[in-house]
Amino acid sequence: MTTQDQVIAILAQQAMLETSDVALDNSLDDLGIDSMSLVESIFAIEEAFDITVPFNANDPSDSAFDISTVASIIAAVEKLKAEQA
């Protein structure tokens, strides 16, 4: 399973959607992922990829982890995987 597939699966699970309903240009709002689901998604991503996500739940806009779209989350995970490898 690719990084993209895994991230989409995690986000789909949090949003209670099918993976086929998750598009790369979707925002978390588009998927119906609220702040609590976002935190759970971050934990799931950290666990799945054995990485530490630099994410401030109190101020998501102040994070180095770009959560603007599904594609940006995938890119950020790939970057963290490369840095922490």
C-alpha positions in Angstrom: 0.0 0.0 0.0 1.4 3.4 -1.0 1.6 6.4 1.4 -1.2 8.0 -0.6 -3.4 4.9 -0.2 -2.7 4.7 3.5 -3.4 8.4 4.2 -6.6 8.3 2.2 -7.7 5.2 4.1 -7.0 6.9 7.5 -8.9 10.0 6.5 -11.8 8.1 5.0 -12.1 6.0 8.2 -12.2 9.2 10.3 -14.8 10.8 8.0 -16.8 7.6 7.8 -16.5 7.6 4.0 -15.4 5.1 1.4 -11.8 5.6 0.2 -13.3 6.2 -3.3 -15.1 9.3 -1.9 -11.8 11.0 -0.9 -10.2 13.1 -3.6 -6.7 14.6 -3.5 -8.1 18.1 -3.7 -10.6 17.7 -0.9 -10.1 19.8 2.2 -10.7 18.3 5.6 -13.9 20.4 5.7 -15.0 18.8 2.5 -14.7 15.4 4.1 -16.5 16.5 7.3 -13.4 16.0 9.5 -13.7 18.3 12.5 -10.9 19.2 15.0 -11.4 16.1 17.1 -11.3 13.8 14.1 -8.3 15.7 12.8 -6.4 14.9 16.0 -7.4 11.3 15.8 -6.2 11.3 12.1 -2.8 12.8 13.1 -2.4 10.0 15.8 -3.3 7.3 13.2 -0.9 8.8 10.7 1.9 8.9 13.3 1.2 5.3 14.2 0.9 4.0 10.6 4.1 5.6 9.4 6.1 5.6 12.7 6.7 9.4 12.4 6.2 12.4 14.6 3.9 15.0 13.1 4.7 18.6 14.1 1.1 19.6 14.7 -0.3 22.1 17.2 -3.9 21.0 17.9 -4.5 24.3 19.7 -3.5 26.3 16.6 -3.5 24.2 13.5 -2.6 27.1 11.3 0.7 27.5 13.3 1.8 24.0 12.3 4.6 23.0 9.9 2.3 20.2 8.8 0.1 21.4 5.9 -3.4 20.1 6.3 -5.1 22.3 3.7 -5.9 19.3 1.3 -5.6 15.6 1.2 -2.7 16.0 -1.3 -0.9 18.3 1.0 -1.2 15.9 3.9 0.2 13.1 1.8 3.1 15.3 0.7 3.8 16.3 4.3 3.8 12.6 5.4 6.2 11.7 2.6 8.5 14.5 3.6 8.4 13.5 7.3 9.1 9.8 6.3 12.1 10.9 4.3 13.4 13.2 7.1 13.0 10.6 9.8 14.3 7.6 7.8 
